[in-house]
Amino acid sequence: VLVGSISVFHSLPGVAAAAGGLQLSPCTLSAIFQGRLTQWDDPRIAAENPRLVEGGLLPAGQAIRVVRRADGSSSTYALSTYLAK
């Protein structure tokens, strides 16, 4: 038996320290990785993070830059399969 973890990271200043951090539903996360959601102040992200909107922590007009692992691995497969569903 093998157990592993997969994490998704962001680099929005002040968000990690905010109560609860950044919340992304599976559908929102999938839209980001598919390139259908491209800005941090997108209404879908804002709706899931009202306290970040109130605190002015979602940067207006800032593009989301997705960085992916270039080579395949079991964790890449697991994350891709999860996001596809």
Backbone as ProteinMPNN parsed JSONL, in Angstrom:
{"seq_chain_A": "VLVGSISVFHSLPGVAAAAGGLQLSPCTLSAIFQGRLTQWDDPRIAAENPRLVEGGLLPAGQAIRVVRRADGSSSTYALSTYLAK", "coords_chain_A": {"N_chain_A": [[0.845, -1.171, 0.0], [0.554, 2.169, -0.839], [0.676, 5.517, 0.039], [0.094, 8.833, -0.855], [0.385, 12.394, -1.298], [-1.131, 15.174, -2.952], [-0.664, 18.473, -3.884], [-1.868, 21.788, -4.5], [-0.623, 24.888, -5.258], [-0.486, 28.456, -4.609], [0.451, 31.883, -5.216], [-0.453, 34.32, -3.981], [-0.068, 37.319, -2.459], [-0.56, 37.77, 1.024], [-2.819, 36.174, 1.155], [-2.465, 33.558, 2.13], [-2.17, 34.023, 4.838], [-4.634, 34.95, 5.505], [-7.727, 34.289, 7.134], [-8.615, 31.018, 6.758], [-7.518, 30.927, 4.218], [-7.148, 30.548, 0.636], [-9.972, 29.378, -1.028], [-10.974, 26.909, -3.239], [-13.281, 25.365, -5.256], [-13.686, 22.004, -6.545], [-14.635, 22.209, -9.223], [-13.971, 24.855, -9.915], [-11.185, 24.804, -9.632], [-10.592, 22.936, -11.619], [-11.433, 24.401, -13.879], [-9.503, 26.409, -13.872], [-7.124, 24.942, -14.413], [-7.798, 24.01, -16.931], [-7.706, 26.274, -18.407], [-9.934, 27.861, -18.687], [-10.636, 29.651, -16.796], [-9.1, 32.519, -15.996], [-8.318, 34.785, -14.556], [-7.543, 36.192, -11.347], [-9.533, 37.651, -10.062], [-11.903, 36.636, -10.976], [-15.425, 36.1, -11.121], [-16.254, 33.558, -10.157], [-14.197, 32.684, -8.453], [-14.263, 34.789, -6.647], [-16.844, 34.47, -5.555], [-16.5, 32.159, -4.069], [-14.795, 33.008, -2.159], [-15.527, 35.219, -0.294], [-14.519, 36.696, 1.935], [-11.926, 37.291, 1.178], [-12.392, 38.982, -0.936], [-13.669, 41.087, 0.406], [-11.524, 41.89, 1.965], [-9.867, 42.909, 0.053], [-7.999, 41.253, -1.179], [-7.966, 39.745, -3.498], [-6.399, 40.17, -6.412], [-7.191, 42.582, -8.817], [-7.658, 42.005, -12.218], [-5.337, 40.475, -12.482], [-3.525, 37.983, -14.03], [-3.894, 34.43, -13.872], [-1.337, 32.202, -13.574], [-0.587, 29.091, -14.603], [1.462, 26.497, -13.619], [2.889, 23.545, -14.604], [3.928, 20.15, -14.11], [6.342, 18.807, -16.249], [7.011, 16.2, -17.026], [5.498, 12.937, -16.983], [3.852, 11.314, -14.232], [2.768, 9.274, -11.45], [1.397, 10.929, -9.68], [0.798, 13.135, -11.283], [-0.929, 11.922, -13.075], [-2.983, 11.17, -11.289], [-3.937, 13.706, -10.361], [-4.74, 14.86, -12.804], [-6.758, 13.063, -13.593], [-8.591, 13.417, -11.493], [-9.281, 16.16, -11.851], [-10.481, 16.017, -14.351], [-12.846, 14.765, -13.854]], "CA_chain_A": [[0.0, 0.0, 0.0], [1.291, 3.417, -0.931], [-0.153, 6.703, 0.241], [0.787, 10.053, -1.237], [-0.468, 13.586, -1.307], [-0.981, 16.085, -4.082], [-1.008, 19.823, -3.451], [-1.932, 22.863, -5.475], [-0.111, 26.07, -4.582], [-0.694, 29.766, -5.219], [1.373, 32.898, -4.68], [-1.157, 35.593, -3.8], [0.391, 37.915, -1.192], [-1.533, 38.006, 2.079], [-3.934, 35.227, 1.141], [-2.167, 32.425, 3.005], [-2.361, 34.451, 6.223], [-6.058, 35.261, 5.711], [-8.459, 33.197, 7.774], [-9.121, 30.026, 5.81], [-6.763, 30.914, 2.97], [-7.885, 30.543, -0.629], [-10.847, 28.225, -1.199], [-11.329, 26.652, -4.632], [-14.048, 24.132, -5.427], [-13.118, 21.162, -7.608], [-14.99, 22.738, -10.553], [-13.185, 26.066, -10.145], [-9.805, 24.37, -9.833], [-10.547, 22.327, -12.939], [-11.524, 25.481, -14.877], [-8.194, 27.073, -13.903], [-6.166, 24.081, -15.114], [-8.208, 23.882, -18.33], [-7.537, 27.562, -19.069], [-11.232, 28.527, -18.853], [-10.694, 30.682, -15.762], [-7.744, 33.041, -16.188], [-8.037, 35.967, -13.733], [-7.775, 35.958, -9.925], [-10.77, 38.294, -9.606], [-13.036, 36.031, -11.665], [-16.58, 35.994, -10.224], [-16.343, 32.234, -9.514], [-13.26, 32.686, -7.321], [-14.782, 35.769, -5.686], [-18.001, 33.892, -4.873], [-16.027, 31.143, -3.127], [-13.878, 33.648, -1.209], [-16.028, 36.563, -0.006], [-13.68, 37.438, 2.891], [-10.771, 37.8, 0.436], [-12.902, 40.126, -1.7], [-13.862, 42.157, 1.387], [-10.205, 42.347, 2.401], [-9.113, 43.423, -1.094], [-6.85, 40.375, -1.407], [-7.98, 39.158, -4.841], [-5.91, 41.243, -7.283], [-8.001, 42.874, -9.999], [-7.011, 41.914, -13.52], [-4.079, 39.721, -12.483], [-3.653, 36.679, -14.677], [-3.487, 33.209, -13.182], [-0.323, 31.486, -14.36], [-0.536, 27.695, -14.19], [2.737, 25.824, -13.865], [2.665, 22.102, -14.539], [5.054, 19.235, -14.224], [6.517, 18.48, -17.661], [7.033, 14.755, -17.239], [4.388, 12.224, -16.377], [4.091, 10.569, -12.998], [1.508, 8.802, -10.892], [0.677, 12.057, -9.086], [0.266, 13.903, -12.409], [-2.078, 11.151, -13.55], [-4.045, 11.256, -10.285], [-4.518, 15.049, -10.388], [-5.424, 15.033, -14.087], [-7.977, 12.254, -13.548], [-9.495, 14.102, -10.566], [-9.782, 17.388, -12.464], [-11.305, 15.668, -15.499], [-14.168, 14.319, -13.382]], "C_chain_A": [[0.888, 1.231, 0.0], [0.319, 4.568, -0.78], [0.668, 7.928, -0.123], [-0.17, 11.232, -1.193], [-0.148, 14.431, -2.531], [-1.448, 17.453, -3.606], [-1.04, 20.769, -4.635], [-1.564, 24.131, -4.724], [-0.484, 27.341, -5.337], [0.307, 30.733, -4.598], [0.702, 34.266, -4.629], [-0.741, 36.179, -2.457], [-0.76, 38.165, -0.218], [-2.642, 36.984, 2.174], [-3.679, 34.052, 2.077], [-2.422, 32.775, 4.46], [-3.83, 34.757, 6.531], [-6.758, 34.046, 6.302], [-9.027, 32.255, 6.727], [-8.368, 29.955, 4.503], [-7.662, 30.974, 1.749], [-8.694, 29.254, -0.739], [-11.204, 28.1, -2.678], [-12.084, 25.331, -4.7], [-13.374, 23.287, -6.508], [-13.425, 21.7, -9.006], [-14.188, 23.987, -10.9], [-11.732, 25.712, -10.414], [-9.634, 23.747, -11.216], [-10.582, 23.388, -14.036], [-10.21, 26.241, -14.991], [-7.212, 26.23, -14.712], [-6.523, 23.875, -16.578], [-8.074, 25.189, -19.099], [-8.838, 28.301, -19.315], [-11.441, 29.63, -17.823], [-9.276, 31.244, -15.667], [-7.364, 34.23, -15.315], [-8.369, 35.667, -12.265], [-9.063, 36.596, -9.421], [-12.006, 37.792, -10.361], [-14.197, 35.866, -10.674], [-16.71, 34.639, -9.522], [-15.416, 32.143, -8.313], [-13.766, 33.63, -6.247], [-15.95, 35.194, -4.89], [-17.59, 32.864, -3.823], [-15.152, 31.738, -2.018], [-14.325, 35.062, -0.845], [-15.144, 37.353, 0.965], [-12.414, 37.973, 2.217], [-11.171, 39.007, -0.406], [-13.05, 41.318, -0.759], [-12.533, 42.743, 1.845], [-9.342, 42.896, 1.281], [-7.911, 42.566, -1.459], [-6.866, 39.633, -2.741], [-7.588, 40.26, -5.824], [-6.742, 41.388, -8.562], [-7.161, 42.778, -11.269], [-5.705, 41.14, -13.555], [-4.317, 38.329, -13.05], [-3.206, 35.556, -13.748], [-2.499, 32.502, -14.098], [-0.21, 30.071, -13.803], [0.817, 27.12, -14.584], [2.506, 24.343, -13.638], [3.981, 21.344, -14.597], [5.15, 18.784, -15.683], [6.462, 16.981, -17.927], [5.858, 14.1, -16.524], [4.809, 11.515, -15.098], [2.742, 10.101, -12.474], [0.712, 9.949, -10.274], [0.091, 12.964, -10.176], [-0.989, 13.221, -12.945], [-3.257, 11.289, -12.584], [-4.723, 12.636, -10.303], [-5.288, 15.284, -11.683], [-6.744, 14.275, -14.119], [-9.019, 12.922, -12.651], [-10.112, 15.34, -11.217], [-10.698, 17.096, -13.654], [-12.723, 15.26, -15.074], [-14.934, 15.471, -12.819]], "O_chain_A": [[1.857, 1.313, 0.755], [-0.741, 4.583, -1.405], [1.829, 8.035, 0.272], [-1.383, 11.066, -1.065], [0.961, 14.397, -3.064], [-2.509, 17.573, -2.993], [-0.341, 20.581, -5.631], [-2.13, 24.417, -3.67], [-0.761, 27.313, -6.536], [0.929, 30.432, -3.579], [1.221, 35.245, -5.164], [-1.034, 35.591, -1.415], [-1.801, 38.705, -0.594], [-3.343, 36.932, 3.184], [-4.602, 33.598, 2.754], [-2.844, 31.92, 5.238], [-4.22, 34.814, 7.697], [-6.408, 32.906, 5.994], [-9.84, 32.664, 5.898], [-8.558, 29.007, 3.741], [-8.812, 31.406, 1.836], [-8.154, 28.162, -0.561], [-11.675, 29.055, -3.295], [-11.583, 24.3, -4.253], [-12.581, 23.802, -7.296], [-12.563, 21.653, -9.885], [-13.772, 24.162, -12.045], [-11.116, 26.262, -11.327], [-8.643, 24.005, -11.901], [-9.844, 23.289, -15.017], [-9.837, 26.672, -16.082], [-6.539, 26.749, -15.602], [-5.642, 23.592, -17.39], [-8.299, 25.22, -20.309], [-8.858, 29.271, -20.073], [-12.341, 30.456, -17.977], [-8.349, 30.523, -15.296], [-6.207, 34.65, -15.324], [-9.347, 34.979, -11.972], [-9.632, 36.121, -8.439], [-13.039, 38.462, -10.374], [-13.972, 35.528, -9.512], [-17.225, 34.575, -8.405], [-15.788, 31.594, -7.276], [-13.706, 33.308, -5.061], [-16.037, 35.407, -3.681], [-18.261, 32.717, -2.802], [-14.812, 31.051, -1.055], [-13.577, 36.014, -1.066], [-15.032, 38.571, 0.827], [-11.882, 39.0, 2.639], [-10.388, 39.942, -0.572], [-12.614, 42.425, -1.078], [-12.427, 43.946, 2.084], [-8.207, 43.309, 1.52], [-6.919, 43.073, -1.984], [-5.893, 38.964, -3.086], [-8.365, 41.189, -6.048], [-6.958, 40.417, -9.288], [-6.097, 43.388, -11.378], [-5.022, 41.151, -14.579], [-5.199, 37.598, -12.599], [-2.277, 35.707, -12.954], [-2.799, 32.237, -15.263], [0.214, 29.879, -12.663], [1.255, 27.242, -15.728], [1.986, 23.939, -12.598], [4.998, 21.848, -15.075], [4.14, 18.42, -16.284], [5.923, 16.548, -18.945], [5.303, 14.655, -15.577], [5.976, 11.166, -14.916], [1.696, 10.489, -12.996], [-0.518, 9.947, -10.334], [-1.002, 13.504, -10.004], [-1.988, 13.88, -13.232], [-4.393, 11.498, -13.011], [-5.95, 12.72, -10.265], [-6.38, 15.851, -11.656], [-7.742, 14.793, -14.619], [-10.195, 12.987, -13.007], [-11.323, 15.546, -11.143], [-11.611, 17.876, -13.924], [-13.674, 15.395, -15.844], [-16.068, 15.299, -12.372]]}, "name": "protein", "num_of_chains": 1, "seq": "VLVGSISVFHSLPGVAAAAGGLQLSPCTLSAIFQGRLTQWDDPRIAAENPRLVEGGLLPAGQAIRVVRRADGSSSTYALSTYLAK"}
